[in-house]
Amino acid sequence: MRLSCIRILSWTLLALLAGGLVSALTGSDTVLSLLTQAVIYAVFALGVGLLLRQNGLVSFGHAAFFGCAGYSVAVLIETGVAGAESAIVLSILGISAVAFVLGLVFVRVPGIAFGMLTLAVGQMLFLTASRSRGLTGGADGMNIAWPDRLWGVELSRLLEPHAMFLVCWSALVFTVALLSLLLAGRFGAITEAIRDNEERARFIGIRTLVPRAAVFALSAGVTALAGVLAALNTGFVSPESLHWSVSGVALMMVVVGGSGTLWGPPLGAVVYFLVKDVLGDYASHWMAIFGIALIVTIVFSPRGLAGLFLRRTAAREFS
């Protein structure tokens, strides 16, 4: 366990250093803005991938947590219930708590039925936000009244492309590091045992419901963090962030990157945005091209790019 902690700490420091180098060497604000969006969706994909990795469940409604995080921050600040910093913390913790309660019911439902249940709840929230004009601004969305200073830093400086990229990158790196530490311990072993064979886990005395609900809540909390970062980056939130198609995009990122590792889904998110930007300049129907690439990935590398990388690395070690 100690060696695992040292390894995670080392990779965390290297990742932070890499993010700093990318920020320093990138002179284009447009490119940095694109990378910031990619990192935000990398956090989103990490939440979706965590649920698939530890529970073996596919959610089609995780955009609900992504969008609700932005809306809850906006409403708490707008109504004066909490300051911006408190609103961020309350939103992430509140969404995680609600997800845990929902998870006690949702994780009892197996397979595709679970996915359809999350899809139904997500679309219900999408329609609610679209029609609640008095509270959420309806289909027009709402601007977020961020204060002049956030966590003691001037908002204008925080929203500069270089600073915003570093904030989002640091959030991603620290989230991956904390999840790695958590899953390297007893909690990770228990949830993997439940995922592989829930009946056998019950037979040896493991209570399976609470750990599975805890993974669902943890996944929702990570996704809510992505929603807060998106709200900070754009200063705006709309019902589109709750739509099932946003969940679909996150799932594509997870498939491309691979859910076998924690860093696979973030890798898929970065690849998705880079491909989107490159192909979008040359083809109006770039999604069709990406769809073909997605099918090829599923057929020839079911574990995604991360699985392909690990397989190639293992082959070199034994060659």
Summary of the structure (lengths in Angstrom):
residues: 319
radius of gyration: 19.6
end to end distance: 29.1
largest distance: 65.0
contacts: 1100
relative contact order: 0.17
helix: 80%
strand: 3%
